[in-house]
Amino acid sequence: MKMDDIIKKVFNKETILYIIFGVLTTVVDFVSFGFLFYQVGLNEIVANTIAWIIAVIVAYVTNKLYVFEKDQHDVKTLLREIVSFVLARLFSLFITNLFLVFAKHVGMNMMLAKILISVVVVILNYFFSKLFIFKKD
């Protein structure tokens, strides 16, 4: 396979939109976390969990409508997608919270810790969404 073919396969409309909306979701997550942790004074796990809830709502809507362009809106499909989406994201939340506890233990800056773990989480979330949640019929 040629390098051009690989680039076209990896950087298609879907992955570009996933990156764009992933950045938007990450901004929502980081702003929410920063406000809740630094301004409100919640601990890192509570702040991260609330920020995660907000970001998951944004991510589900943007992934469904714009990235994977799933136009099925029947109750059965919506329930399956939402449950699958939330379960996959719960796994990501667990990984993130675990890393934040570790980061706090070693004295790492919380925003730096969120940036580092977010790279891993974004990649995992893409594969969960593409392969299991919004898969092509």
N, CA, C and O atoms as a GROMACS GRO file, in nm:
protein
  548
    1MET      N    1   0.085  -0.118   0.000
    1MET     CA    2   0.000   0.000   0.000
    1MET      C    3   0.089   0.124   0.000
    1MET      O    4   0.184   0.134   0.078
    2LYS      N    5   0.059   0.219  -0.087
    2LYS     CA    6   0.137   0.342  -0.098
    2LYS      C    7   0.107   0.436   0.019
    2LYS      O    8   0.001   0.427   0.082
    3MET      N    9   0.201   0.524   0.045
    3MET     CA   10   0.185   0.621   0.153
    3MET      C   11   0.066   0.713   0.126
    3MET      O   12  -0.004   0.750   0.220
    4ASP      N   13   0.042   0.750   0.001
    4ASP     CA   14  -0.074   0.834  -0.033
    4ASP      C   15  -0.204   0.764   0.002
    4ASP      O   16  -0.297   0.826   0.053
    5ASP      N   17  -0.211   0.634  -0.025
    5ASP     CA   18  -0.331   0.557   0.007
    5ASP      C   19  -0.354   0.551   0.158
    5ASP      O   20  -0.467   0.561   0.205
    6ILE      N   21  -0.247   0.534   0.231
    6ILE     CA   22  -0.258   0.530   0.378
    6ILE      C   23  -0.307   0.664   0.431
    6ILE      O   24  -0.394   0.669   0.518
    7ILE      N   25  -0.251   0.773   0.380
    7ILE     CA   26  -0.290   0.907   0.424
    7ILE      C   27  -0.437   0.932   0.392
    7ILE      O   28  -0.510   0.986   0.475
    8LYS      N   29  -0.480   0.895   0.272
    8LYS     CA   30  -0.621   0.913   0.234
    8LYS      C   31  -0.714   0.830   0.321
    8LYS      O   32  -0.823   0.874   0.355
    9LYS      N   33  -0.670   0.709   0.357
    9LYS     CA   34  -0.752   0.622   0.440
    9LYS      C   35  -0.762   0.674   0.584
    9LYS      O   36  -0.868   0.667   0.646
   10VAL      N   37  -0.652   0.726   0.635
   10VAL     CA   38  -0.650   0.775   0.773
   10VAL      C   39  -0.714   0.912   0.785
   10VAL      O   40  -0.791   0.937   0.877
   11PHE      N   41  -0.682   1.002   0.692
   11PHE     CA   42  -0.733   1.139   0.699
   11PHE      C   43  -0.847   1.160   0.600
   11PHE      O   44  -0.833   1.227   0.498
   12ASN      N   45  -0.960   1.100   0.633
   12ASN     CA   46  -1.079   1.117   0.552
   12ASN      C   47  -1.174   1.214   0.623
   12ASN      O   48  -1.141   1.264   0.731
   13LYS      N   49  -1.288   1.238   0.565
   13LYS     CA   50  -1.384   1.332   0.623
   13LYS      C   51  -1.419   1.295   0.767
   13LYS      O   52  -1.425   1.381   0.854
   14GLU      N   53  -1.442   1.166   0.791
   14GLU     CA   54  -1.482   1.120   0.924
   14GLU      C   55  -1.376   1.149   1.029
   14GLU      O   56  -1.406   1.202   1.136
   15THR      N   57  -1.251   1.114   0.999
   15THR     CA   58  -1.146   1.134   1.099
   15THR      C   59  -1.117   1.283   1.120
   15THR      O   60  -1.087   1.325   1.232
   16ILE      N   61  -1.125   1.362   1.015
   16ILE     CA   62  -1.104   1.506   1.029
   16ILE      C   63  -1.214   1.568   1.116
   16ILE      O   64  -1.186   1.648   1.205
   17LEU      N   65  -1.340   1.530   1.090
   17LEU     CA   66  -1.450   1.580   1.174
   17LEU      C   67  -1.437   1.529   1.317
   17LEU      O   68  -1.468   1.602   1.411
   18TYR      N   69  -1.393   1.404   1.335
   18TYR     CA   70  -1.373   1.352   1.470
   18TYR      C   71  -1.269   1.435   1.544
   18TYR      O   72  -1.286   1.466   1.662
   19ILE      N   73  -1.162   1.470   1.476
   19ILE     CA   74  -1.058   1.553   1.538
   19ILE      C   75  -1.113   1.691   1.574
   19ILE      O   76  -1.089   1.740   1.684
   20ILE      N   77  -1.185   1.754   1.482
   20ILE     CA   78  -1.242   1.887   1.507
   20ILE      C   79  -1.338   1.882   1.627
   20ILE      O   80  -1.324   1.962   1.720
   21PHE      N   81  -1.433   1.790   1.624
   21PHE     CA   82  -1.530   1.783   1.734
   21PHE      C   83  -1.467   1.726   1.861
   21PHE      O   84  -1.513   1.754   1.971
   22GLY      N   85  -1.362   1.646   1.844
   22GLY     CA   86  -1.288   1.599   1.961
   22GLY      C   87  -1.217   1.713   2.031
   22GLY      O   88  -1.213   1.717   2.154
   23VAL      N   89  -1.162   1.806   1.953
   23VAL     CA   90  -1.100   1.924   2.011
   23VAL      C   91  -1.205   2.007   2.084
   23VAL      O   92  -1.182   2.053   2.196
   24LEU      N   93  -1.322   2.027   2.021
   24LEU     CA   94  -1.430   2.100   2.085
   24LEU      C   95  -1.471   2.034   2.217
   24LEU      O   96  -1.484   2.101   2.319
   25THR      N   97  -1.490   1.904   2.215
   25THR     CA   98  -1.528   1.830   2.335
   25THR      C   99  -1.419   1.840   2.441
   25THR      O  100  -1.449   1.856   2.560
   26THR      N  101  -1.295   1.832   2.400
   26THR     CA  102  -1.183   1.844   2.494
   26THR      C  103  -1.178   1.983   2.556
   26THR      O  104  -1.152   1.997   2.675
   27VAL      N  105  -1.204   2.085   2.476
   27VAL     CA  106  -1.209   2.221   2.530
   27VAL      C  107  -1.320   2.233   2.634
   27VAL      O  108  -1.299   2.289   2.742
   28VAL      N  109  -1.438   2.180   2.602
   28VAL     CA  110  -1.549   2.181   2.698
   28VAL      C  111  -1.508   2.109   2.827
   28VAL      O  112  -1.533   2.159   2.936
   29ASP      N  113  -1.444   1.994   2.812
   29ASP     CA  114  -1.398   1.916   2.927
   29ASP      C  115  -1.296   1.994   3.010
   29ASP      O  116  -1.310   2.002   3.133
   30PHE      N  117  -1.196   2.051   2.946
   30PHE     CA  118  -1.089   2.122   3.016
   30PHE      C  119  -1.140   2.248   3.083
   30PHE      O  120  -1.103   2.278   3.197
   31VAL      N  121  -1.224   2.324   3.014
   31VAL     CA  122  -1.278   2.447   3.072
   31VAL      C  123  -1.366   2.412   3.192
   31VAL      O  124  -1.356   2.477   3.297
   32SER      N  125  -1.450   2.312   3.178
   32SER     CA  126  -1.535   2.270   3.289
   32SER      C  127  -1.450   2.222   3.407
   32SER      O  128  -1.474   2.261   3.521
   33PHE      N  129  -1.352   2.137   3.378
   33PHE     CA  130  -1.264   2.086   3.483
   33PHE      C  131  -1.188   2.200   3.550
   33PHE      O  132  -1.184   2.209   3.673
   34GLY      N  133  -1.129   2.286   3.470
   34GLY     CA  134  -1.052   2.398   3.526
   34GLY      C  135  -1.136   2.486   3.616
   34GLY      O  136  -1.092   2.525   3.725
   35PHE      N  137  -1.256   2.517   3.572
   35PHE     CA  138  -1.346   2.600   3.653
   35PHE      C  139  -1.381   2.528   3.784
   35PHE      O  140  -1.372   2.587   3.892
   36LEU      N  141  -1.421   2.403   3.773
   36LEU     CA  142  -1.465   2.328   3.891
   36LEU      C  143  -1.350   2.298   3.988
   36LEU      O  144  -1.370   2.301   4.110
   37PHE      N  145  -1.231   2.270   3.935
   37PHE     CA  146  -1.117   2.236   4.020
   37PHE      C  147  -1.050   2.360   4.077
   37PHE      O  148  -1.028   2.369   4.198
   38TYR      N  149  -1.018   2.458   3.990
   38TYR     CA  150  -0.942   2.574   4.035
   38TYR      C  151  -1.028   2.685   4.093
   38TYR      O  152  -0.986   2.753   4.187
   39GLN      N  153  -1.147   2.706   4.038
   39GLN     CA  154  -1.231   2.816   4.085
   39GLN      C  155  -1.329   2.774   4.196
   39GLN      O  156  -1.341   2.842   4.298
   40VAL      N  157  -1.398   2.662   4.174
   40VAL     CA  158  -1.497   2.617   4.271
   40VAL      C  159  -1.429   2.544   4.388
   40VAL      O  160  -1.477   2.549   4.501
   41GLY      N  161  -1.317   2.478   4.359
   41GLY     CA  162  -1.243   2.410   4.464
   41GLY      C  163  -1.282   2.266   4.487
   41GLY      O  164  -1.252   2.209   4.592
   42LEU      N  165  -1.349   2.205   4.389
   42LEU     CA  166  -1.383   2.063   4.401
   42LEU      C  167  -1.256   1.980   4.387
   42LEU      O  168  -1.160   2.023   4.324
   43ASN      N  169  -1.255   1.860   4.446
   43ASN     CA  170  -1.136   1.776   4.428
   43ASN      C  171  -1.129   1.729   4.283
   43ASN      O  172  -1.227   1.740   4.208
   44GLU      N  173  -1.013   1.675   4.243
   44GLU     CA  174  -0.989   1.642   4.103
   44GLU      C  175  -1.086   1.536   4.049
   44GLU      O  176  -1.123   1.542   3.932
   45ILE      N  177  -1.126   1.441   4.130
   45ILE     CA  178  -1.214   1.335   4.082
   45ILE      C  179  -1.356   1.388   4.060
   45ILE      O  180  -1.418   1.359   3.958
   46VAL      N  181  -1.408   1.464   4.155
   46VAL     CA  182  -1.542   1.520   4.141
   46VAL      C  183  -1.546   1.619   4.024
   46VAL      O  184  -1.637   1.615   3.942
   47ALA      N  185  -1.447   1.707   4.018
   47ALA     CA  186  -1.440   1.804   3.908
   47ALA      C  187  -1.431   1.734   3.774
   47ALA      O  188  -1.499   1.773   3.678
   48ASN      N  189  -1.347   1.632   3.765
   48ASN     CA  190  -1.331   1.559   3.640
   48ASN      C  191  -1.458   1.485   3.601
   48ASN      O  192  -1.493   1.480   3.483
   49THR      N  193  -1.526   1.427   3.698
   49THR     CA  194  -1.648   1.352   3.669
   49THR      C  195  -1.760   1.443   3.618
   49THR      O  196  -1.830   1.408   3.523
   50ILE      N  197  -1.777   1.558   3.679
   50ILE     CA  198  -1.878   1.654   3.631
   50ILE      C  199  -1.841   1.705   3.492
   50ILE      O  200  -1.926   1.714   3.405
   51ALA      N  201  -1.714   1.739   3.473
   51ALA     CA  202  -1.668   1.784   3.340
   51ALA      C  203  -1.689   1.674   3.237
   51ALA      O  204  -1.726   1.702   3.123
   52TRP      N  205  -1.665   1.551   3.276
   52TRP     CA  206  -1.684   1.435   3.188
   52TRP      C  207  -1.830   1.424   3.144
   52TRP      O  208  -1.857   1.400   3.026
   53ILE      N  209  -1.924   1.441   3.237
   53ILE     CA  210  -2.067   1.432   3.202
   53ILE      C  211  -2.102   1.536   3.096
   53ILE      O  212  -2.170   1.506   2.998
   54ILE      N  213  -2.056   1.658   3.117
   54ILE     CA  214  -2.083   1.766   3.020
   54ILE      C  215  -2.021   1.732   2.885
   54ILE      O  216  -2.086   1.746   2.781
   55ALA      N  217  -1.897   1.686   2.887
   55ALA     CA  218  -1.826   1.655   2.762
   55ALA      C  219  -1.889   1.536   2.689
   55ALA      O  220  -1.893   1.535   2.566
   56VAL      N  221  -1.937   1.437   2.762
   56VAL     CA  222  -1.999   1.320   2.699
   56VAL      C  223  -2.125   1.360   2.624
   56VAL      O  224  -2.152   1.309   2.515
   57ILE      N  225  -2.203   1.450   2.682
   57ILE     CA  226  -2.324   1.497   2.613
   57ILE      C  227  -2.286   1.566   2.482
   57ILE      O  228  -2.345   1.538   2.378
   58VAL      N  229  -2.187   1.654   2.488
   58VAL     CA  230  -2.140   1.723   2.367
   58VAL      C  231  -2.086   1.621   2.266
   58VAL      O  232  -2.117   1.629   2.147
   59ALA      N  233  -2.007   1.526   2.313
   59ALA     CA  234  -1.945   1.427   2.224
   59ALA      C  235  -2.049   1.338   2.157
   59ALA      O  236  -2.039   1.311   2.038
   60TYR      N  237  -2.149   1.293   2.232
   60TYR     CA  238  -2.251   1.206   2.173
   60TYR      C  239  -2.325   1.277   2.060
   60TYR      O  240  -2.340   1.223   1.951
   61VAL      N  241  -2.369   1.398   2.088
   61VAL     CA  242  -2.446   1.473   1.987
   61VAL      C  243  -2.361   1.499   1.863
   61VAL      O  244  -2.407   1.476   1.751
   62THR      N  245  -2.239   1.547   1.882
   62THR     CA  246  -2.156   1.580   1.765
   62THR      C  247  -2.112   1.455   1.689
   62THR      O  248  -2.108   1.455   1.566
   63ASN      N  249  -2.080   1.346   1.763
   63ASN     CA  250  -2.042   1.222   1.695
   63ASN      C  251  -2.158   1.165   1.615
   63ASN      O  252  -2.139   1.124   1.500
   64LYS      N  253  -2.275   1.163   1.673
   64LYS     CA  254  -2.391   1.105   1.606
   64LYS      C  255  -2.429   1.185   1.482
   64LYS      O  256  -2.449   1.129   1.374
   65LEU      N  257  -2.440   1.316   1.497
   65LEU     CA  258  -2.492   1.399   1.389
   65LEU      C  259  -2.389   1.437   1.283
   65LEU      O  260  -2.421   1.440   1.164
   66TYR      N  261  -2.266   1.465   1.324
   66TYR     CA  262  -2.170   1.522   1.230
   66TYR      C  263  -2.056   1.430   1.192
   66TYR      O  264  -2.014   1.429   1.076
   67VAL      N  265  -2.005   1.351   1.285
   67VAL     CA  266  -1.888   1.267   1.255
   67VAL      C  267  -1.932   1.139   1.184
   67VAL      O  268  -1.888   1.112   1.072
   68PHE      N  269  -2.017   1.061   1.249
   68PHE     CA  270  -2.057   0.932   1.193
   68PHE      C  271  -2.188   0.940   1.116
   68PHE      O  272  -2.232   0.841   1.056
   69GLU      N  273  -2.251   1.057   1.116
   69GLU     CA  274  -2.372   1.088   1.038
   69GLU      C  275  -2.477   0.977   1.048
   69GLU      O  276  -2.526   0.927   0.947
   70LYS      N  277  -2.511   0.942   1.170
   70LYS     CA  278  -2.614   0.840   1.192
   70LYS      C  279  -2.748   0.912   1.204
   70LYS      O  280  -2.770   0.991   1.295
   71ASP      N  281  -2.837   0.882   1.110
   71ASP     CA  282  -2.965   0.953   1.107
   71ASP      C  283  -3.081   0.870   1.163
   71ASP      O  284  -3.196   0.910   1.152
   72GLN      N  285  -3.050   0.755   1.222
   72GLN     CA  286  -3.157   0.677   1.286
   72GLN      C  287  -3.189   0.739   1.421
   72GLN      O  288  -3.100   0.760   1.504
   73HIS      N  289  -3.317   0.768   1.442
   73HIS     CA  290  -3.359   0.833   1.566
   73HIS      C  291  -3.469   0.756   1.636
   73HIS      O  292  -3.538   0.810   1.722
   74ASP      N  293  -3.487   0.628   1.599
   74ASP     CA  294  -3.587   0.548   1.668
   74ASP      C  295  -3.537   0.517   1.809
   74ASP      O  296  -3.417   0.516   1.834
   75VAL      N  297  -3.629   0.492   1.899
   75VAL     CA  298  -3.597   0.475   2.040
   75VAL      C  299  -3.497   0.361   2.062
   75VAL      O  300  -3.403   0.375   2.140
   76LYS      N  301  -3.517   0.249   1.994
   76LYS     CA  302  -3.428   0.134   2.011
   76LYS      C  303  -3.283   0.169   1.973
   76LYS      O  304  -3.190   0.137   2.047
   77THR      N  305  -3.266   0.234   1.859
   77THR     CA  306  -3.132   0.273   1.815
   77THR      C  307  -3.070   0.375   1.910
   77THR      O  308  -2.954   0.361   1.948
   78LEU      N  309  -3.147   0.476   1.948
   78LEU     CA  310  -3.095   0.578   2.039
   78LEU      C  311  -3.052   0.517   2.172
   78LEU      O  312  -2.945   0.550   2.224
   79LEU      N  313  -3.133   0.429   2.226
   79LEU     CA  314  -3.098   0.366   2.354
   79LEU      C  315  -2.971   0.283   2.341
   79LEU      O  316  -2.883   0.289   2.427
   80ARG      N  317  -2.962   0.204   2.234
   80ARG     CA  318  -2.842   0.123   2.213
   80ARG      C  319  -2.718   0.210   2.201
   80ARG      O  320  -2.615   0.183   2.263
   81GLU      N  321  -2.729   0.317   2.120
   81GLU     CA  322  -2.615   0.406   2.101
   81GLU      C  323  -2.576   0.477   2.231
   81GLU      O  324  -2.458   0.482   2.267
   82ILE      N  325  -2.674   0.531   2.299
   82ILE     CA  326  -2.645   0.606   2.421
   82ILE      C  327  -2.583   0.516   2.528
   82ILE      O  328  -2.484   0.553   2.590
   83VAL      N  329  -2.642   0.399   2.548
   83VAL     CA  330  -2.587   0.307   2.648
   83VAL      C  331  -2.445   0.265   2.609
   83VAL      O  332  -2.356   0.266   2.694
   84SER      N  333  -2.423   0.229   2.484
   84SER     CA  334  -2.289   0.190   2.438
   84SER      C  335  -2.190   0.306   2.452
   84SER      O  336  -2.077   0.287   2.497
   85PHE      N  337  -2.234   0.424   2.414
   85PHE     CA  338  -2.149   0.542   2.419
   85PHE      C  339  -2.109   0.572   2.563
   85PHE      O  340  -1.991   0.594   2.592
   86VAL      N  341  -2.206   0.571   2.653
   86VAL     CA  342  -2.177   0.602   2.793
   86VAL      C  343  -2.088   0.494   2.856
   86VAL      O  344  -1.997   0.526   2.931
   87LEU      N  345  -2.114   0.368   2.825
   87LEU     CA  346  -2.030   0.261   2.879
   87LEU      C  347  -1.885   0.274   2.831
   87LEU      O  348  -1.792   0.260   2.910
   88ALA      N  349  -1.867   0.302   2.704
   88ALA     CA  350  -1.731   0.321   2.652
   88ALA      C  351  -1.665   0.442   2.718
   88ALA      O  352  -1.547   0.436   2.754
   89ARG      N  353  -1.740   0.548   2.734
   89ARG     CA  354  -1.686   0.669   2.796
   89ARG      C  355  -1.661   0.649   2.946
   89ARG      O  356  -1.571   0.711   3.003
   90LEU      N  357  -1.740   0.562   3.010
   90LEU     CA  358  -1.714   0.530   3.152
   90LEU      C  359  -1.577   0.464   3.167
   90LEU      O  360  -1.505   0.490   3.263
   91PHE      N  361  -1.543   0.380   3.072
   91PHE     CA  362  -1.410   0.319   3.072
   91PHE      C  363  -1.303   0.429   3.062
   91PHE      O  364  -1.203   0.425   3.133
   92SER      N  365  -1.326   0.525   2.975
   92SER     CA  366  -1.233   0.637   2.959
   92SER      C  367  -1.227   0.722   3.087
   92SER      O  368  -1.119   0.766   3.127
   93LEU      N  369  -1.342   0.743   3.150
   93LEU     CA  370  -1.346   0.818   3.275
   93LEU      C  371  -1.264   0.747   3.382
   93LEU      O  372  -1.188   0.810   3.455
   94PHE      N  373  -1.279   0.616   3.391
   94PHE     CA  374  -1.203   0.538   3.489
   94PHE      C  375  -1.053   0.554   3.466
   94PHE      O  376  -0.978   0.577   3.561
   95ILE      N  377  -1.010   0.540   3.342
   95ILE     CA  378  -0.868   0.555   3.309
   95ILE      C  379  -0.820   0.696   3.344
   95ILE      O  380  -0.712   0.712   3.402
   96THR      N  381  -0.899   0.797   3.310
   96THR     CA  382  -0.860   0.935   3.339
   96THR      C  383  -0.851   0.959   3.489
   96THR      O  384  -0.752   1.014   3.537
   97ASN      N  385  -0.953   0.917   3.564
   97ASN     CA  386  -0.951   0.939   3.708
   97ASN      C  387  -0.835   0.865   3.774
   97ASN      O  388  -0.772   0.918   3.866
   98LEU      N  389  -0.808   0.745   3.730
   98LEU     CA  390  -0.695   0.669   3.782
   98LEU      C  391  -0.564   0.744   3.758
   98LEU      O  392  -0.479   0.754   3.847
   99PHE      N  393  -0.549   0.798   3.638
   99PHE     CA  394  -0.428   0.873   3.605
   99PHE      C  395  -0.420   1.002   3.687
   99PHE      O  396  -0.311   1.041   3.730
  100LEU      N  397  -0.534   1.069   3.710
  100LEU     CA  398  -0.533   1.192   3.791
  100LEU      C  399  -0.493   1.164   3.936
  100LEU      O  400  -0.423   1.244   3.998
  101VAL      N  401  -0.538   1.052   3.990
  101VAL     CA  402  -0.497   1.015   4.126
  101VAL      C  403  -0.347   0.991   4.129
  101VAL      O  404  -0.278   1.037   4.220
  102PHE      N  405  -0.296   0.920   4.029
  102PHE     CA  406  -0.151   0.898   4.018
  102PHE      C  407  -0.078   1.030   4.006
  102PHE      O  408   0.023   1.053   4.073
  103ALA      N  409  -0.128   1.118   3.919
  103ALA     CA  410  -0.063   1.248   3.897
  103ALA      C  411  -0.060   1.330   4.025
  103ALA      O  412   0.041   1.393   4.055
  104LYS      N  413  -0.167   1.329   4.100
  104LYS     CA  414  -0.170   1.402   4.227
  104LYS      C  415  -0.068   1.343   4.324
  104LYS      O  416   0.002   1.415   4.395
  105HIS      N  417  -0.061   1.211   4.325
  105HIS     CA  418   0.032   1.142   4.415
  105HIS      C  419   0.178   1.180   4.387
  105HIS      O  420   0.258   1.193   4.479
  106VAL      N  421   0.212   1.197   4.260
  106VAL     CA  422   0.350   1.232   4.225
  106VAL      C  423   0.372   1.382   4.213
  106VAL      O  424   0.482   1.427   4.178
  107GLY      N  425   0.267   1.462   4.241
  107GLY     CA  426   0.282   1.607   4.241
  107GLY      C  427   0.274   1.673   4.105
  107GLY      O  428   0.321   1.786   4.088
  108MET      N  429   0.215   1.606   4.007
  108MET     CA  430   0.203   1.661   3.872
  108MET      C  431   0.091   1.764   3.867
  108MET      O  432  -0.009   1.751   3.938
  109ASN      N  433   0.107   1.865   3.786
  109ASN     CA  434   0.003   1.964   3.761
  109ASN      C  435  -0.118   1.894   3.701
  109ASN      O  436  -0.104   1.814   3.608
  110MET      N  437  -0.237   1.924   3.753
  110MET     CA  438  -0.359   1.854   3.709
  110MET      C  439  -0.392   1.880   3.562
  110MET      O  440  -0.436   1.788   3.493
  111MET      N  441  -0.373   2.002   3.514
  111MET     CA  442  -0.402   2.028   3.372
  111MET      C  443  -0.304   1.954   3.282
  111MET      O  444  -0.343   1.903   3.177
  112LEU      N  445  -0.179   1.949   3.320
  112LEU     CA  446  -0.081   1.872   3.243
  112LEU      C  447  -0.120   1.724   3.242
  112LEU      O  448  -0.112   1.657   3.138
  113ALA      N  449  -0.163   1.674   3.356
  113ALA     CA  450  -0.207   1.534   3.364
  113ALA      C  451  -0.326   1.509   3.272
  113ALA      O  452  -0.331   1.407   3.203
  114LYS      N  453  -0.423   1.602   3.271
  114LYS     CA  454  -0.540   1.586   3.183
  114LYS      C  455  -0.498   1.589   3.036
  114LYS      O  456  -0.552   1.514   2.955
  115ILE      N  457  -0.404   1.674   3.002
  115ILE     CA  458  -0.357   1.680   2.863
  115ILE      C  459  -0.294   1.547   2.823
  115ILE      O  460  -0.325   1.492   2.717
  116LEU      N  461  -0.207   1.496   2.907
  116LEU     CA  462  -0.138   1.370   2.875
  116LEU      C  463  -0.235   1.253   2.859
  116LEU      O  464  -0.225   1.177   2.763
  117ILE      N  465  -0.327   1.238   2.953
  117ILE     CA  466  -0.418   1.124   2.946
  117ILE      C  467  -0.522   1.144   2.836
  117ILE      O  468  -0.575   1.046   2.782
  118SER      N  469  -0.552   1.267   2.801
  118SER     CA  470  -0.650   1.294   2.696
  118SER      C  471  -0.608   1.240   2.561
  118SER      O  472  -0.692   1.198   2.482
  119VAL      N  473  -0.479   1.240   2.533
  119VAL     CA  474  -0.430   1.186   2.406
  119VAL      C  475  -0.468   1.038   2.395
  119VAL      O  476  -0.519   0.994   2.292
  120VAL      N  477  -0.444   0.963   2.501
  120VAL     CA  478  -0.478   0.821   2.502
  120VAL      C  479  -0.629   0.801   2.493
  120VAL      O  480  -0.676   0.716   2.418
  121VAL      N  481  -0.702   0.880   2.568
  121VAL     CA  482  -0.848   0.867   2.575
  121VAL      C  483  -0.914   0.899   2.441
  121VAL      O  484  -1.007   0.830   2.400
  122VAL      N  485  -0.867   1.002   2.372
  122VAL     CA  486  -0.925   1.038   2.242
  122VAL      C  487  -0.909   0.924   2.142
  122VAL      O  488  -1.002   0.892   2.068
  123ILE      N  489  -0.793   0.862   2.141
  123ILE     CA  490  -0.769   0.750   2.049
  123ILE      C  491  -0.861   0.632   2.085
  123ILE      O  492  -0.923   0.573   1.997
  124LEU      N  493  -0.868   0.598   2.214
  124LEU     CA  494  -0.957   0.489   2.257
  124LEU      C  495  -1.103   0.519   2.221
  124LEU      O  496  -1.174   0.432   2.171
  125ASN      N  497  -1.146   0.641   2.247
  125ASN     CA  498  -1.285   0.678   2.220
  125ASN      C  499  -1.319   0.669   2.071
  125ASN      O  500  -1.429   0.628   2.035
  126TYR      N  501  -1.225   0.707   1.985
  126TYR     CA  502  -1.250   0.698   1.842
  126TYR      C  503  -1.276   0.553   1.802
  126TYR      O  504  -1.371   0.523   1.730
  127PHE      N  505  -1.191   0.464   1.848
  127PHE     CA  506  -1.207   0.324   1.810
  127PHE      C  507  -1.335   0.262   1.869
  127PHE      O  508  -1.402   0.185   1.801
  128PHE      N  509  -1.368   0.296   1.993
  128PHE     CA  510  -1.495   0.249   2.050
  128PHE      C  511  -1.612   0.299   1.966
  128PHE      O  512  -1.703   0.223   1.934
  129SER      N  513  -1.610   0.427   1.932
  129SER     CA  514  -1.720   0.486   1.856
  129SER      C  515  -1.731   0.425   1.716
  129SER      O  516  -1.840   0.389   1.672
  130LYS      N  517  -1.619   0.414   1.648
  130LYS     CA  518  -1.619   0.365   1.510
  130LYS      C  519  -1.654   0.216   1.502
  130LYS      O  520  -1.732   0.175   1.416
  131LEU      N  521  -1.598   0.138   1.590
  131LEU     CA  522  -1.613  -0.007   1.580
  131LEU      C  523  -1.736  -0.064   1.649
  131LEU      O  524  -1.787  -0.168   1.608
  132PHE      N  525  -1.786   0.004   1.754
  132PHE     CA  526  -1.893  -0.056   1.832
  132PHE      C  527  -2.020   0.029   1.841
  132PHE      O  528  -2.130  -0.026   1.840
  133ILE      N  529  -2.007   0.160   1.849
  133ILE     CA  530  -2.124   0.242   1.878
  133ILE      C  531  -2.193   0.292   1.751
  133ILE      O  532  -2.313   0.270   1.734
  134PHE      N  533  -2.119   0.357   1.663
  134PHE     CA  534  -2.178   0.413   1.541
  134PHE      C  535  -2.134   0.334   1.418
  134PHE      O  536  -2.118   0.391   1.309
  135LYS      N  537  -2.114   0.205   1.433
  135LYS     CA  538  -2.066   0.123   1.323
  135LYS      C  539  -2.163   0.127   1.205
  135LYS      O  540  -2.284   0.144   1.220
  136LYS      N  541  -2.104   0.110   1.089
  136LYS     CA  542  -2.186   0.107   0.966
  136LYS      C  543  -2.270  -0.019   0.967
  136LYS      O  544  -2.224  -0.126   1.008
  137ASP      N  545  -2.393  -0.005   0.922
  137ASP     CA  546  -2.485  -0.121   0.920
  137ASP      C  547  -2.452  -0.215   0.807
  137ASP      O  548  -2.519  -0.317   0.790
   0.00000   0.00000   0.00000
